[in-house]
């Protein structure tokens, strides 16, 4: 794609010379801040420095974590709800994606907080009720991703990410033990970004509170979780014409006409707390969950240890009872206060267009579960049998009415990580006995074996899911106006075979995934719902490898090859790769851990899914092929000095272009979906600081 260099007269021109000077000044300021921080922190060799207590966090470019408490140090452990394995905080410096919501294989619409999807095929594989709105999933706080902490001292993290065009992300984390056996944790995240193109502004607010309590005799424990996500994303439906990308008249990308939306809201969206008032055309997704899980060990073995003349009681369970109650809300809305008649009549087949388009689905789900555990080996809490029964009620409110549903389902699980750590077995399943999702089920089994210390680990597994299609494919849904009135969707069935080989000494991981899919639901032609009844296959083979070119010059590469066989509405690129090459080390300084170099991502040409903002869904299309002219290229500089971490990135360097008429600029944008170009040059500076109170 030949794109003319952008005009230097653009007031918001951050993509060419001389309009590039503001972003260059921002970049120079960021570099100066980094230099000052490095000099200041390196000048302090740890003597009398309040940060010296964190010196144990240092290390090379590999994995690193907070170590066990020694006098003035701190021990921070956490676990996830459905795992009893304690983990440490990870402080890898080279990996920017530890702090960023989107994994590297995801693509969005060029702005932080916009809808996104994975370039790698990952079908939705959960039985039971589902709303069907997943375009903003990476920005949603979930129960599965929530941590429960235990710490010897109060611990806090402060993170701030600043990017081009007023992009910002704030992370606040605090955890502390109220007593030795009772911890409280709080997290807040704000994402706010006006975007490079018009009608792409986003404002996301997330909060999470968790608490983990254990009784003094270790027989009772409780997990409390309260979380919520309020996501607001303006919608553009893409630019009106790809040719505008080549026009000097649209050197400021924000001025390119979009299919829907009002571009005149730029002046009010700089306030990240403006919320819905800053979006005249957009999607609103709000979800919240309250969960309380209580466990009591009915039968077990008592024990104790003596530490500094203090007797610490222990209890090894043999038989455990568990009760979990959870209440969740899911609210999907679309609002267009100034609808464009041409888009709604031509793309969505509206007979007439109202003054305002409002669509809303709201669901309240209450689930009560009772489970029993048996521990065959009292000294190994990683081996257990679990069986339970759950009752769920769901109440939905649409624009056209209401509906009440229920589910009754059984579930079971077996886990065993042997004490010699050579075998790791996991098996679980759910079966819906009655209710709305009657007949849904899933079955999963995974076997992992350490072949030897030299040869590494081998894992194989099987998974099968039979599920009712999501509520977005229902004629009752406010968003289901493209669902045929007399159409009945059969249950989707997916068989998943997988295997992996992990060789730690070679730092190599090989994986293979095979999917057999039947009755796959999808959308097409912007809003119409369909289902592919014929089975089709998807095979994905991937490799992840770390190469030490020299002692400190490291090359990391991740590659995926995926192929679809059979009549399928699935669109995926044949080849996807992501990697980085750069320096990782200390540059001779005691307190510095630094990584700098170049990061890249590339995917082969394919007919990428389009996005329909009104129904909030990606839809299949066969007309437009998306091809990256050059890989997405990023230059990065990351470093850690004790408890301080900084990331400096210059992204989309691949958009650089020389034009005889207008000189040099960053205007050679790649596309990520039909009518959705990626952003041009972006500069990001992120800082993260941890504190011990």
Phi, psi and omega per residue, in radians:
X1 nan 2.089 3.113
X2 -1.596 2.065 -3.078
X3 -2.105 2.270 3.122
X4 -1.161 2.581 3.093
X5 -1.150 2.499 -3.019
X6 -1.328 2.650 -3.113
X7 -1.160 2.481 3.130
X8 -1.384 -0.093 -3.114
X9 -1.482 -0.034 -3.070
X10 -1.159 2.207 3.138
X11 -1.170 -0.472 3.122
X12 -1.944 0.357 -3.029
X13 -1.202 1.801 3.111
X14 -1.968 0.386 -3.037
X15 -2.270 0.166 3.114
X16 -2.785 2.932 3.054
X17 -1.551 2.569 -0.140
X18 -1.445 0.025 3.117
X19 -1.147 -0.192 3.115
X20 -1.305 -0.246 -3.047
X21 -0.976 -0.680 3.098
X22 -1.025 -0.738 -3.123
X23 -1.269 -0.560 3.083
X24 -1.177 -0.665 3.084
X25 -1.116 -0.709 3.079
X26 -1.043 -0.765 3.131
X27 -1.115 -0.742 3.130
X28 -1.127 -0.689 3.091
X29 -1.086 -0.740 3.134
X30 -1.089 -0.741 3.132
X31 -1.112 -0.723 3.121
X32 -1.099 -0.708 3.091
X33 -1.051 -0.763 3.134
X34 -1.090 -0.755 -3.132
X35 -1.089 -0.776 3.131
X36 -1.070 -0.752 3.127
X37 -1.106 -0.730 3.131
X38 -1.099 -0.823 -3.121
X39 -1.088 -0.784 -3.110
X40 -1.109 -0.743 -3.093
X41 -1.343 -0.568 3.100
X42 -1.273 -0.475 3.119
X43 -1.156 -0.499 3.097
X44 -1.544 1.959 -3.064
X45 -1.543 0.242 3.107
X46 1.819 -0.247 -3.127
X47 -1.402 2.021 3.108
X48 1.254 0.139 3.134
X49 -1.542 2.238 -3.131
X50 -1.088 -0.320 3.125
X51 -1.494 -0.092 -3.056
X52 -1.114 -0.383 3.128
X53 -1.133 -0.300 -3.130
X54 -1.680 0.111 -3.028
X55 -1.064 -0.366 3.108
X56 -1.229 -0.149 3.122
X57 -1.431 -0.175 -3.083
X58 -1.232 3.042 3.135
X59 2.776 -2.948 3.139
X60 -1.393 -2.714 -3.094
X61 -1.473 -0.046 -3.089
X62 -1.523 -2.822 -3.097
X63 -1.230 2.578 -3.086
X64 -2.677 2.623 -3.139
X65 -2.679 2.865 3.093
X66 -1.118 2.311 -3.052
X67 -1.654 3.132 -3.044
X68 -1.199 2.603 -3.059
X69 -1.099 2.295 3.018
X70 -2.381 1.805 -3.136
X71 1.013 -1.594 -3.029
X72 -1.730 0.247 3.098
X73 -1.725 -3.134 -3.020
X74 -2.308 2.545 3.046
X75 -2.034 2.131 3.130
X76 -2.125 2.052 3.085
X77 -2.103 2.639 3.054
X78 -2.557 2.819 3.085
X79 -2.480 2.802 3.023
X80 -1.664 2.881 -2.980
X81 -1.034 -0.815 -3.053
X82 -1.715 0.485 3.073
X83 -2.513 2.361 3.116
X84 -1.656 0.062 -3.128
X85 -1.368 2.188 3.091
X86 -1.409 2.419 -3.136
X87 -2.196 2.827 3.119
X88 -1.826 2.775 3.049
X89 -1.179 2.370 -3.124
X90 -1.702 2.364 -3.109
X91 -2.269 0.691 3.041
X92 -1.031 2.355 -3.080
X93 -1.569 -0.647 -3.042
X94 -1.222 -0.385 -2.964
X95 -1.649 1.655 3.109
X96 -1.102 -0.479 -3.014
X97 -1.351 -0.072 2.946
X98 -1.155 -0.433 -3.061
X99 -1.929 -0.074 -3.021
X100 -1.970 2.400 -3.028
X101 -1.114 -0.582 -3.049
X102 -1.644 2.228 2.999
X103 -1.133 2.825 -3.045
X104 -1.171 -0.352 3.140
X105 -1.557 0.036 3.087
X106 -1.543 2.596 2.997
X107 -2.134 2.430 3.022
X108 -2.073 -2.882 -3.077
X109 -1.688 0.492 3.057
X110 1.553 0.128 3.136
X111 -2.488 2.394 3.131
X112 -1.051 2.189 3.107
X113 1.759 -0.137 3.110
X114 -1.400 2.957 -3.129
X115 -1.033 2.603 -3.047
X116 -2.627 2.876 3.030
X117 -2.671 2.820 -3.109
X118 -1.476 2.417 3.041
X119 -1.238 -0.331 3.123
X120 -1.635 2.428 -3.102
X121 -1.196 2.076 3.084
X122 -2.422 1.569 -3.137
X123 -1.179 2.693 3.090
X124 -1.283 2.124 -2.982
X125 -2.240 0.941 3.063
X126 -2.170 2.175 3.077
X127 -1.310 2.942 3.092
X128 1.583 -2.936 -3.067
X129 -1.170 2.436 3.039
X130 -2.653 2.386 -3.132
X131 -1.239 -0.647 3.098
X132 1.748 0.088 -3.120
X133 -1.834 1.841 -3.025
X134 -2.254 0.139 -3.088
X135 -1.190 -0.362 3.136
X136 -1.959 0.305 -3.078
X137 -0.932 -0.685 -3.109
X138 -1.072 -0.300 -3.094
X139 -1.797 0.133 -3.117
X140 -1.732 2.291 2.983
X141 -1.317 2.293 -3.071
X142 -2.137 2.817 3.064
X143 -1.128 -0.735 -3.092
X144 -1.114 -0.535 -3.129
X145 -1.613 0.064 -3.092
X146 -1.476 2.481 -3.107
X147 -1.882 2.592 3.049
X148 -2.104 2.132 -2.915
X149 -1.825 2.817 2.891
X150 -2.510 2.182 -3.037
X151 -2.449 2.599 -3.125
X152 -1.421 -0.348 3.105
X153 -2.497 2.733 3.053
X154 -1.016 2.346 -3.057
X155 -2.309 2.367 -3.104
X156 -2.358 2.664 3.033
X157 -2.315 2.418 3.063
X158 -2.182 2.162 3.139
X159 -2.251 2.475 3.117
X160 -2.504 2.187 3.104
X161 -2.027 2.188 3.139
X162 -2.097 2.276 -3.119
X163 -2.325 3.089 3.134
X164 -1.029 2.694 3.126
X165 1.020 0.713 3.038
X166 1.112 0.378 3.074
X167 -1.175 2.411 3.085
X168 -2.668 2.607 3.060
X169 -2.457 2.259 -3.117
X170 -2.048 2.301 3.070
X171 -2.153 2.227 3.059
X172 -2.187 2.235 -3.114
X173 -2.358 2.370 3.030
X174 -2.561 2.376 3.048
X175 -2.499 2.514 3.057
X176 -2.785 2.672 3.066
X177 -1.506 2.154 3.059
X178 -1.254 -0.752 2.942
X179 -2.286 -3.129 -3.118
X180 -1.048 -0.535 -3.060
X181 -1.935 0.234 -3.061
X182 -2.423 2.081 -3.101
X183 -2.096 2.594 3.038
X184 -2.217 2.470 -3.092
X185 -2.375 2.437 3.109
X186 -2.391 2.450 3.110
X187 -2.468 2.415 3.056
X188 -2.347 2.410 3.099
X189 -2.375 2.327 3.067
X190 -2.089 2.257 3.009
X191 -2.076 2.187 3.141
X192 -2.495 2.181 -3.106
X193 -2.703 2.138 3.090
X194 -1.201 -0.557 3.112
X195 1.629 2.780 3.117
X196 -1.404 -0.703 -3.138
X197 -1.729 2.851 -3.104
X198 -1.175 2.630 3.060
X199 1.011 0.750 3.078
X200 -2.201 0.166 -3.087
X201 -1.140 2.472 -3.116
X202 -2.284 2.565 3.029
X203 -2.498 1.902 -3.127
X204 -2.068 2.338 3.054
X205 -2.171 2.261 3.124
X206 -2.283 2.472 3.024
X207 -2.412 2.681 -3.141
X208 -2.658 2.276 3.035
X209 -2.221 2.264 3.090
X210 -2.359 2.676 3.121
X211 -2.533 2.398 -3.113
X212 -2.208 2.121 -3.103
X213 -2.186 2.395 3.011
X214 -2.229 2.382 3.087
X215 -1.207 2.833 -3.109
X216 -1.078 -0.571 3.139
X217 -1.531 0.062 3.052
X218 1.197 0.193 -3.095
X219 -1.602 -0.373 -3.124
X220 -2.125 2.418 2.998
X221 -2.558 2.650 -3.096
X222 -2.368 2.523 3.107
X223 -2.172 2.097 3.129
X224 -1.983 2.347 -3.116
X225 -2.449 2.285 3.061
X226 -2.344 2.071 -3.107
X227 -2.505 2.729 -3.139
X228 -2.746 2.663 3.099
X229 -2.412 2.244 3.057
X230 -2.104 1.876 -3.008
X231 -1.986 2.203 3.132
X232 -2.203 2.141 -3.129
X233 -2.356 2.084 3.039
X234 -1.150 2.620 -3.065
X235 -2.108 2.437 -3.139
X236 -2.058 -0.340 -2.997
X237 1.026 0.399 3.106
X238 1.492 2.959 3.119
X239 -1.317 2.707 -3.044
X240 -1.227 -0.589 -3.065
X241 -2.603 2.265 3.133
X242 -1.093 -0.492 -3.117
X243 -1.092 -0.388 3.110
X244 -1.093 -0.424 3.132
X245 -1.154 -0.395 -3.124
X246 -1.681 -0.032 -3.019
X247 -1.594 2.282 3.097
X248 -1.172 -0.353 3.116
X249 -1.214 -0.264 3.130
X250 -2.082 0.810 3.111
X251 -1.091 -0.586 2.996
X252 -1.503 1.889 -3.053
X253 -1.027 -0.445 -3.123
X254 -1.125 -0.410 -3.087
X255 -1.543 -0.060 3.107
X256 -1.139 2.229 -3.124
X257 -1.080 2.422 3.095
X258 -1.941 2.878 -3.048
X259 -1.224 -0.621 3.079
X260 -2.418 2.900 3.050
X261 1.777 2.819 3.140
X262 -1.940 1.946 -3.091
X263 -1.305 -0.069 -3.035
X264 -1.491 0.255 -3.123
X265 -1.685 0.106 -3.061
X266 -1.029 -0.629 -3.032
X267 -1.244 -0.268 -3.094
X268 -1.868 -0.180 -3.043
X269 -1.560 0.033 3.060
X270 -1.215 -0.276 3.061
X271 -1.520 1.905 -3.073
X272 -1.183 -0.242 -3.118
X273 -1.762 0.166 3.134
X274 -1.175 -0.500 3.053
X275 1.133 -2.415 -3.020
X276 -1.118 -0.409 -3.110
X277 -1.147 -0.301 -3.109
X278 -1.587 -0.013 -3.064
X279 -2.196 1.995 3.075
X280 -1.575 -0.438 3.082
X281 -2.378 1.970 -3.091
X282 -3.081 3.107 3.133
X283 -1.870 2.523 3.125
X284 -2.263 2.084 3.111
X285 -2.189 2.108 -3.111
X286 -2.178 2.278 3.096
X287 -2.482 2.551 3.116
X288 -2.582 2.648 -3.113
X289 -2.479 2.346 2.921
X290 -2.020 2.247 -3.126
X291 -2.440 2.390 3.040
X292 -2.301 2.126 3.082
X293 -2.071 2.263 3.119
X294 -2.143 2.410 -3.136
X295 -2.288 2.437 3.074
X296 -2.382 2.236 3.131
X297 -1.526 1.861 -3.063
X298 -1.284 -0.756 -3.117
X299 -2.224 2.452 3.112
X300 -3.131 -3.025 -3.111
X301 -1.987 2.268 3.094
X302 -1.493 2.580 3.078
X303 -2.753 3.110 3.119
X304 -2.823 2.788 3.005
X305 -2.269 2.686 -3.140
X306 -1.916 2.120 -3.126
X307 -2.256 1.949 -3.119
X308 0.942 0.838 3.105
X309 1.181 0.185 3.091
X310 -1.868 2.211 3.140
X311 -1.521 2.105 -3.138
X312 -1.875 1.990 -3.102
X313 -1.261 2.562 3.063
X314 -2.215 2.723 3.099
X315 -2.555 2.189 3.136
X316 -1.838 1.961 -3.014
X317 -1.300 2.581 2.971
X318 -1.993 -0.598 -3.117
X319 -2.532 2.235 -3.010
X320 -2.289 2.493 3.023
X321 -1.933 2.491 -3.082
X322 -2.424 2.397 3.068
X323 -2.282 2.291 -3.119
X324 -2.280 2.272 3.026
X325 -2.169 2.339 -3.141
X326 -2.441 2.518 3.117
X327 -2.302 2.184 -3.080
X328 -2.298 2.601 3.030
X329 -2.153 2.537 3.114
X330 -2.379 2.091 -3.084
X331 -2.280 1.946 3.085
X332 -1.876 2.236 -3.138
X333 -2.375 2.616 2.940
X334 -2.312 2.353 -3.106
X335 -2.384 2.270 3.058
X336 -2.293 1.843 -3.089
X337 -1.410 -0.294 3.123
X338 -2.360 1.191 -3.046
X339 -1.133 2.429 3.087
X340 -1.500 1.976 -3.037
X341 -0.982 -0.695 -3.073
X342 -1.073 -0.713 -3.112
X343 -1.156 -0.792 -3.061
X344 -1.240 -0.617 -3.130
X345 -1.399 -0.653 -3.072
X346 -1.485 -0.677 -3.065
X347 -1.638 -0.594 -3.028
X348 -1.969 0.029 3.043
X349 1.093 0.582 3.024
X350 -1.217 2.323 3.064
X351 -1.247 -0.747 3.037
X352 -2.439 2.720 -3.071
X353 -1.943 2.122 3.129
X354 -1.246 2.946 3.118
X355 -1.105 -0.588 3.115
X356 -2.420 2.358 3.074
X357 -1.762 2.089 3.120
X358 -2.268 2.162 3.076
X359 -2.242 2.463 -3.075
X360 -2.682 2.318 2.954
X361 -2.218 2.252 3.139
X362 -2.265 2.262 3.136
X363 -2.234 2.452 3.020
X364 -2.097 2.099 -3.102
X365 -2.091 2.269 3.103
X366 -2.139 2.206 -3.104
X367 -2.229 2.309 3.090
X368 -2.137 2.185 -3.053
X369 -2.228 2.476 3.030
X370 -2.250 2.271 -3.071
X371 -2.386 2.715 3.065
X372 -2.180 2.463 3.124
X373 -2.051 2.571 2.967
X374 -2.266 2.286 -3.126
X375 -1.943 1.789 -3.119
X376 -1.067 -0.658 3.131
X377 -1.977 1.911 -3.037
X378 -1.068 -0.548 -3.083
X379 -1.486 -0.012 -3.123
X380 -2.190 1.660 -3.130
X381 -1.259 -0.161 3.115
X382 -1.480 0.050 3.069
X383 -2.110 2.085 -3.139
X384 -2.788 2.790 2.965
X385 -1.976 2.412 -3.113
X386 -2.360 2.394 3.065
X387 -2.433 2.429 -3.101
X388 -2.714 2.969 3.115
X389 -2.373 2.447 -3.085
X390 -2.278 2.536 3.030
X391 -2.158 2.261 -3.035
X392 -2.247 2.362 3.010
X393 -2.057 2.445 -3.119
X394 -2.283 2.267 3.118
X395 -2.185 2.082 -3.087
X396 -1.968 2.537 3.082
X397 -2.194 2.048 3.109
X398 -1.861 3.040 3.043
X399 -1.108 -0.490 -3.056
X400 -1.792 0.023 -3.137
X401 2.776 -2.836 -3.099
X402 -2.313 2.848 3.095
X403 -2.664 2.440 3.097
X404 -2.060 2.320 -3.090
X405 -2.319 2.942 3.037
X406 -2.599 2.828 3.054
X407 -2.476 2.495 2.984
X408 -2.217 2.111 -3.083
X409 -2.485 2.674 3.086
X410 -1.818 2.673 3.072
X411 -2.592 2.656 3.127
X412 -2.579 2.802 -3.079
X413 -2.741 2.541 3.003
X414 -2.362 2.256 3.086
X415 -2.308 2.550 3.099
X416 -2.746 1.826 2.925
X417 -1.799 1.862 -3.011
X418 -1.077 2.703 -3.074
X419 -1.146 -0.465 3.065
X420 -1.470 0.000 3.049
X421 1.097 0.400 3.120
X422 -1.590 -0.468 3.136
X423 -2.095 2.406 3.042
X424 -2.344 1.906 -3.053
X425 -2.020 2.321 3.093
X426 -2.457 2.231 3.110
X427 -2.513 2.377 3.089
X428 -2.696 2.876 3.135
X429 -2.853 2.745 3.068
X430 -2.329 2.519 3.056
X431 -2.455 2.201 -3.106
X432 -1.572 1.936 -3.077
X433 -1.266 -0.771 -3.074
X434 -2.711 2.916 3.129
X435 1.906 -2.885 -3.078
X436 -1.031 -0.675 -3.098
X437 -1.775 0.448 -3.137
X438 -0.931 2.274 -3.118
X439 1.669 -0.211 3.038
X440 -1.178 2.586 3.066
X441 -2.819 2.855 2.912
X442 -2.534 2.584 3.110
X443 -2.398 2.301 -3.058
X444 -2.446 2.397 3.026
X445 -2.543 2.393 3.126
X446 -2.393 2.312 3.084
X447 -2.117 2.159 3.121
X448 -2.166 2.298 -3.042
X449 -2.326 2.325 2.983
X450 -1.417 1.957 -3.138
X451 -1.162 -0.886 3.028
X452 -2.942 2.960 3.135
X453 -1.124 -0.514 -3.140
X454 -1.464 -0.620 -3.054
X455 -1.579 -0.326 3.065
X456 1.565 -2.610 -2.963
X457 -2.093 2.536 3.059
X458 -2.172 2.335 -3.136
X459 -2.275 2.409 3.031
X460 -2.354 2.672 -3.115
X461 -2.841 2.902 -3.127
X462 -2.449 2.498 3.118
X463 -2.567 2.426 3.087
X464 -2.424 2.268 -3.105
X465 -2.235 2.331 3.014
X466 -2.157 2.041 -2.959
X467 -2.462 2.576 2.998
X468 -1.260 2.433 -3.135
X469 -1.075 2.693 -3.056
X470 -1.176 2.843 -3.052
X471 -1.136 -0.371 3.115
X472 -1.126 -0.314 3.102
X473 -1.659 0.322 -3.128
X474 -1.793 2.462 3.090
X475 -1.169 -0.350 3.122
X476 -1.292 -0.451 -3.108
X477 -1.148 2.520 3.072
X478 -1.104 -0.396 -3.129
X479 -1.689 0.065 -3.067
X480 -1.693 0.515 -3.107
X481 -1.262 -0.115 3.046
X482 -1.753 0.123 3.117
X483 -1.554 2.179 3.122
X484 -0.984 2.383 -3.038
X485 -1.091 -0.596 -3.095
X486 -1.833 0.295 -3.072
X487 -1.567 2.428 3.075
X488 -2.070 2.149 -3.131
X489 -1.588 2.180 3.072
X490 -1.302 2.866 3.115
X491 -1.167 2.367 3.073
X492 -1.355 2.411 3.123
X493 -2.239 2.270 -3.121
X494 -2.289 2.203 2.992
X495 -1.840 2.257 -3.064
X496 -2.206 2.081 3.018
X497 -1.925 2.372 -3.102
X498 -2.541 2.749 3.102
X499 -2.764 2.698 3.122
X500 -2.631 2.665 3.049
X501 -2.237 2.133 -3.090
X502 -2.042 2.103 3.136
X503 -2.060 1.633 -3.060
X504 -1.057 -0.647 -3.099
X505 -1.139 -0.667 3.097
X506 -1.529 -0.086 -3.072
X507 0.876 0.935 -3.082
X508 -2.259 2.383 3.057
X509 -2.339 2.198 3.100
X510 -2.045 2.350 -3.137
X511 -2.369 2.699 3.059
X512 -2.456 2.351 3.113
X513 -2.303 2.302 3.112
X514 -2.189 2.245 3.135
X515 -2.089 2.347 2.960
X516 -2.032 1.988 -2.975
X517 -2.016 2.326 3.082
X518 -2.264 2.464 3.130
X519 1.051 0.894 -3.105
X520 -1.366 2.112 3.115
X521 -1.475 2.569 -3.124
X522 -2.794 2.980 3.030
X523 -2.035 2.664 3.109
X524 -2.593 2.846 3.140
X525 0.889 0.798 3.031
X526 1.320 -0.631 -3.016
X527 -2.616 -0.165 -3.071
X528 -1.393 2.411 -3.131
X529 -1.732 2.437 3.121
X530 -2.515 3.035 3.114
X531 -2.545 2.247 3.106
X532 -1.558 1.838 -3.068
X533 -1.352 -0.464 -3.132
X534 -1.312 2.438 3.120
X535 -1.191 2.602 2.998
X536 -2.505 2.817 -3.057
X537 -2.048 2.592 3.012
X538 -2.335 2.197 3.108
X539 -2.026 2.258 -3.129
X540 -2.229 2.166 3.072
X541 -2.111 2.300 -3.084
X542 -2.388 2.730 3.091
X543 -2.416 2.423 3.113
X544 -2.288 2.086 -2.996
X545 -2.462 2.446 3.022
X546 -1.898 2.174 3.120
X547 -1.943 2.194 3.032
X548 -1.643 1.655 -3.115
X549 -1.191 -0.698 2.945
X550 -2.385 -2.972 -3.125
X551 -1.059 -0.656 -3.063
X552 -2.067 -0.157 3.098
X553 -1.602 1.936 -2.992
X554 -2.027 2.376 3.074
X555 -2.096 2.082 3.088
X556 -1.956 2.340 -3.116
X557 -2.432 2.430 3.095
X558 -2.290 2.171 -3.069
X559 -2.315 2.462 -3.140
X560 -2.240 2.363 2.964
X561 -2.125 2.174 -3.081
X562 -2.381 2.439 -3.038
X563 -2.427 2.351 3.098
X564 -1.799 2.316 3.086
X565 -2.134 2.331 -3.125
X566 1.819 2.956 3.123
X567 -1.242 1.960 -2.972
X568 -2.481 2.477 3.011
X569 -1.511 0.056 -3.079
X570 -1.394 2.260 3.067
X571 -1.989 2.054 3.105
X572 -2.490 2.582 3.079
X573 -1.249 2.542 3.133
X574 -1.141 -0.653 -3.027
X575 -2.334 2.308 3.075
X576 -2.359 2.338 3.087
X577 -2.447 2.596 3.070
X578 -2.522 2.464 3.129
X579 -2.962 -3.139 3.095
X580 -2.690 2.613 3.070
X581 -2.328 2.259 -3.097
X582 -3.130 -3.099 -3.140
X583 -1.522 2.409 3.039
X584 -2.397 2.076 -3.122
X585 3.021 -2.623 -3.046
X586 -2.133 -0.113 -3.119
X587 0.950 0.483 3.099
X588 1.471 0.025 -3.132
X589 -1.760 2.455 -3.058
X590 -1.171 -0.733 -2.960
X591 -1.705 0.008 -3.040
X592 -1.837 2.312 2.924
X593 -2.144 2.124 -2.976
X594 -2.340 2.578 3.064
X595 -2.476 2.219 3.097
X596 -2.558 2.599 -3.111
X597 2.895 -2.566 -3.071
X598 -2.208 2.372 3.090
X599 -2.004 2.558 -3.103
X600 -2.454 2.743 3.015
X601 -2.595 2.428 -3.137
X602 -2.569 2.483 2.991
X603 -2.372 2.564 -3.083
X604 -1.283 2.778 -3.126
X605 -1.029 2.471 3.093
X606 -2.834 2.841 3.108
X607 -1.467 1.527 -3.047
X608 -1.159 2.605 3.076
X609 -1.071 2.501 2.961
X610 -1.470 3.026 3.110
X611 -2.234 2.292 3.117
X612 -1.928 1.790 -3.032
X613 -1.177 -0.496 -3.083
X614 -1.129 -0.731 3.113
X615 -1.660 -0.096 3.084
X616 1.200 0.622 -3.054
X617 -2.372 2.547 2.882
X618 -1.351 2.470 -3.112
X619 -2.247 2.619 -3.109
X620 -1.360 2.502 3.080
X621 -2.593 2.695 -3.052
X622 -2.143 0.051 -2.999
X623 -1.596 -0.626 -2.993
X624 -1.952 2.205 3.094
X625 -1.731 2.277 3.114
X626 -1.731 2.220 3.141
X627 -2.401 2.255 3.044
X628 -1.356 2.152 3.094
X629 -1.171 -0.735 3.090
X630 -2.342 2.703 3.041
X631 -1.050 2.612 3.001
X632 -1.201 2.134 -3.017
X633 -2.085 2.351 -3.135
X634 -2.317 2.348 2.968
X635 -1.730 2.348 -3.046
X636 -2.343 2.658 3.016
X637 -2.441 1.925 -3.140
X638 -2.094 2.489 3.065
X639 -2.667 2.783 3.059
X640 -2.313 2.318 3.009
X641 -2.170 1.792 -3.028
X642 0.934 -1.909 -3.052
X643 -1.687 0.059 -3.116
X644 -1.814 2.271 3.135
X645 -2.208 2.407 3.114
X646 -2.354 2.535 3.078
X647 -2.219 2.243 3.044
X648 -2.210 2.138 -3.030
X649 -2.336 2.424 2.978
X650 -2.047 1.843 -2.976
X651 -1.757 2.768 3.095
X652 1.073 0.700 3.036
X653 -1.105 -0.362 3.121
X654 -1.142 -0.239 -3.134
X655 -1.423 -0.021 3.135
X656 -1.076 2.431 -3.081
X657 -2.655 2.470 3.071
X658 -1.904 2.212 3.118
X659 -2.160 2.317 -3.050
X660 -1.064 -0.590 -3.065
X661 -1.391 -0.631 -2.974
X662 -2.124 0.002 3.076
X663 1.537 -2.524 -2.994
X664 -1.774 2.439 3.088
X665 -2.863 3.020 3.136
X666 -1.882 1.350 -2.999
X667 -2.222 0.075 -3.096
X668 -1.595 1.154 -2.995
X669 -1.214 2.372 2.909
X670 -1.359 2.742 3.053
X671 -1.844 2.546 3.127
X672 -1.942 -0.290 3.112
X673 -2.816 2.827 3.099
X674 -0.962 2.181 3.118
X675 1.239 0.145 3.122
X676 -2.100 1.673 3.062
X677 -1.402 2.635 3.036
X678 -1.307 2.869 -3.138
X679 -1.240 2.816 3.012
X680 -1.421 -2.579 -3.101
X681 -1.025 2.274 3.100
X682 -2.299 2.364 3.073
X683 -1.975 2.295 3.140
X684 -2.260 2.377 3.050
X685 -2.215 2.094 3.120
X686 -2.119 2.398 3.076
X687 -2.226 2.443 -3.127
X688 -2.410 2.233 -3.071
X689 -2.281 2.286 3.101
X690 -1.875 2.580 -3.061
X691 -2.330 2.541 2.974
X692 -2.025 2.150 -3.085
X693 -1.521 nan nan
